[in-house]
Each structure stands twice: as structure tokens, then as C-alpha cells.
Amino acid sequence: MPPPSLQLLPPADCRRVPWRNGLGTTTEIAVEAFDDSRFLWRVSVADVAAAGPFSNFSGYDRLIAVIDGVGMTLAVDGADPVTRRRMDPAFAFSGDAAVECALLDGPICDFNLMVDRATATGALDLMAGAARCVHHADVILVHALTGTAMVRAGSGESLDVPPGHTLLLRNQTATIAVPEEAEAVVATINRRAL
């Protein structure tokens, strides 16, 4: 049986997993697996308490955005560090790269989208303060950070996404709106044509 086209994912259903490098943990919000060892895509929130290296995810493209705390700098493969502060646009990099993270002023939480490079593409958008957008994708995930995100699916269904919850939509067009006091993250995933 195919998965439902709309699914509200409460925080209680999320799974805490260790980082591959053993230096921390991430809260896995949703994942579409190929098998026990690989996934097509994964959306998660990581708690970053200290500076250090990121885990290697060869074969994946990664997008990351700071959603809590001041921010961080990321040095990718020895290049000049890139700074990302809370709610800055997402930063994209290869999971094959050697990445060093330094924190600007204390711990952060970051929102992560990883997609298998050979089979999918992904994008990560942040919404704040009376924002509205329309997305069409194979998979759309709307994660409400503060306030409530309002989503109207192309199928005609409307849902409010409470803070900390995620709405997963499959093969839909979605109109997403956040009121003045709200913030949300929208992840989109599309399969590559084979």
C-alpha cells in the first residue's frame, strides 16, 4: 500500500540517533530508506554543543540551516569558512567533503536535509514573518518552528502545522503560509529522471 499523500508527524514520533562520527546526536524527523544501510532522503534536527568535524555522508548532498542559537561557521574541504546565523538561507555542501564546524556563541540546533545525489535533488527554504510560498515536488516537508504554519495541498486539504510538528506531502502542490510571529522550514525533494 502506498504511503498517504499527507501525513502529520508529531515530535513524539521522531527518533534520536547518534551521529556517524559518534560526537553527538540528531533527531530524525523523517527518512525514506532504500535498505538498512542507505536512504533516499532524510530530514533531521541536530543539536551541536561544541566545535568539531561533521560526519561523512559520501554520495549525499546536504543542506543545513541554523534554527536555534546564534550560529556557526563551516569550513568545507579547507576553504574559507562560511558563516550561517539563525534563519539565514540554507548552506549546501557535499556529504563527501571534510567539514569543520565552529560555533559563534554557544550551542545551536540545525535543520538538515540529505538526499542521495544519484537519485534525488533537494532544496531547503526558511520562512518567517507573514511569508507565503508555493511548492510542487515529489516530497514536501513543512516543519513549524514557532507559531503555526498553514498548508493547503493541491488536493484541496488544508492543515495547520503546530510548532515542532512536520507535515509530509507526497506528489502535491502546496501553498504554505506563516503568520507574522511564525517561522517554518520547507524541504523539497524530487527524484532524478532515470
C-alpha positions in Angstrom: 0.0 0.0 0.0 1.5 3.4 -0.9 2.1 5.9 1.9 -0.6 8.6 2.5 -0.3 11.8 0.4 -0.5 13.9 3.6 0.9 12.9 7.0 1.3 15.0 10.1 4.5 13.9 12.0 4.4 14.8 15.7 7.6 15.3 17.7 6.9 12.2 19.8 7.3 10.0 16.7 10.8 11.4 16.0 13.8 9.1 16.6 17.1 10.2 18.3 20.1 8.7 16.6 23.8 9.0 17.1 26.0 10.8 14.6 28.1 8.6 12.4 31.2 10.0 13.9 29.9 9.4 17.5 30.3 13.1 18.5 26.6 13.9 19.0 23.0 13.1 18.2 20.4 14.1 15.7 16.6 13.9 15.9 15.4 12.1 12.8 12.1 13.6 11.7 11.5 11.6 8.5 13.5 9.3 6.3 12.9 7.4 3.1 15.1 4.3 3.0 16.5 2.2 0.2 17.6 -0.5 2.6 19.1 -0.9 6.1 22.3 0.9 5.1 21.2 3.7 2.6 18.4 6.2 2.4 17.0 8.2 -0.5 16.5 11.3 1.8 16.5 12.2 5.4 15.3 15.3 7.4 16.6 15.8 10.9 17.5 18.4 13.6 20.9 18.1 15.1 22.0 19.6 18.5 25.5 21.0 18.1 27.1 21.6 21.5 30.7 22.0 20.5 33.0 22.7 17.6 34.2 19.7 15.6 34.0 17.7 12.4 30.8 16.7 10.6 30.1 13.1 9.8 31.0 11.8 6.3 28.0 11.1 4.1 29.6 10.1 0.8 27.2 10.0 -2.0 24.8 12.5 -0.4 24.1 16.2 -1.0 23.5 18.1 2.3 21.6 21.3 3.1 21.8 22.8 6.5 20.2 25.8 8.3 20.6 27.1 11.9 17.2 27.2 13.6 18.2 27.9 17.2 21.2 29.6 18.8 23.4 32.3 17.4 25.1 30.5 14.5 28.2 28.6 13.2 30.9 28.7 10.7 31.6 25.8 8.4 34.9 25.2 6.6 34.4 22.8 3.7 37.5 20.9 2.4 39.8 23.6 3.8 38.1 26.5 2.1 37.5 29.8 3.8 34.8 29.4 6.5 31.2 30.2 5.7 29.1 31.8 8.4 25.4 30.9 9.0 23.3 32.6 11.7 19.9 31.7 12.9 17.3 31.7 10.0 20.0 32.5 7.4 19.5 30.8 4.0 20.4 27.1 4.0 24.0 26.2 3.1 24.5 23.4 0.6 27.6 21.1 0.5 28.7 17.6 -0.5 28.4 14.9 2.1 31.8 13.7 0.7 33.5 16.8 1.9 35.6 17.2 5.1 33.6 19.8 7.1 34.8 21.5 10.3 32.2 23.4 12.4 32.9 26.3 14.8 30.2 27.8 17.0 29.7 31.6 17.1 28.4 31.9 20.6 27.2 28.7 22.3 25.3 25.6 21.2 22.9 25.6 18.2 20.3 23.4 16.6 20.4 23.0 12.8 17.9 21.6 10.4 19.3 19.1 7.9 18.2 17.7 4.6 20.3 15.0 3.0 19.5 13.5 -0.4 21.1 10.6 -2.3 22.9 12.5 -5.1 22.5 9.8 -7.7 18.7 9.5 -7.3 17.3 12.8 -6.0 17.7 16.6 -5.6 16.7 18.7 -2.6 16.1 22.2 -1.5 15.6 23.9 1.9 13.8 27.2 2.4 13.2 29.1 5.6 10.0 31.2 6.1 9.4 33.9 8.7 7.1 36.8 9.4 4.0 36.8 7.2 5.5 34.8 4.4 3.8 32.7 1.7 5.2 30.3 -0.9 4.0 27.6 -3.3 6.0 24.4 -3.9 5.4 21.4 -6.1 7.6 18.3 -5.5 7.7 14.6 -5.1 8.1 15.2 -1.4 7.5 18.3 0.6 8.1 18.6 4.4 6.9 21.6 6.3 8.4 21.9 9.8 6.9 24.6 12.0 9.5 26.2 14.3 7.5 28.9 16.1 3.8 29.6 15.6 1.6 27.6 13.3 2.3 27.0 9.6 -0.8 26.8 7.4 -0.7 24.4 4.4 -3.2 24.0 1.6 -2.5 20.9 -0.5 -3.3 20.8 -4.2 -5.7 18.0 -3.4 -7.8 20.6 -1.5 -7.0 19.6 2.0 -5.9 22.3 4.5 -3.9 21.6 7.6 -2.4 23.7 10.4 1.1 22.5 11.4 1.7 23.2 15.2 5.2 24.2 16.4 7.6 21.2 16.5 5.4 19.2 14.1 6.2 18.3 10.4 3.7 17.8 7.6 4.9 15.4 4.9 3.2 15.7 1.5 3.8 13.4 -1.4 3.3 14.3 -5.1 1.4 17.5 -4.3 1.5 21.2 -4.9 1.4 23.0 -1.5 0.6 26.6 -0.6 2.4 27.3 2.7 1.8 30.4 4.8 3.2 31.6 8.2 1.8 34.5 10.1 3.8 37.4 11.4 5.0 35.7 14.6 5.7 32.3 13.0 8.7 30.5 11.4 8.9 27.4 9.4 11.4 25.3 7.3 10.3 23.8 4.0 12.2 20.9 2.5 11.5 19.7 -1.1 12.8 16.5 -2.7 12.5 15.4 -6.3 13.6 12.1 -7.8 16.0 12.4 -10.7 14.8 11.0 -14.0 16.5 7.7 -14.7 
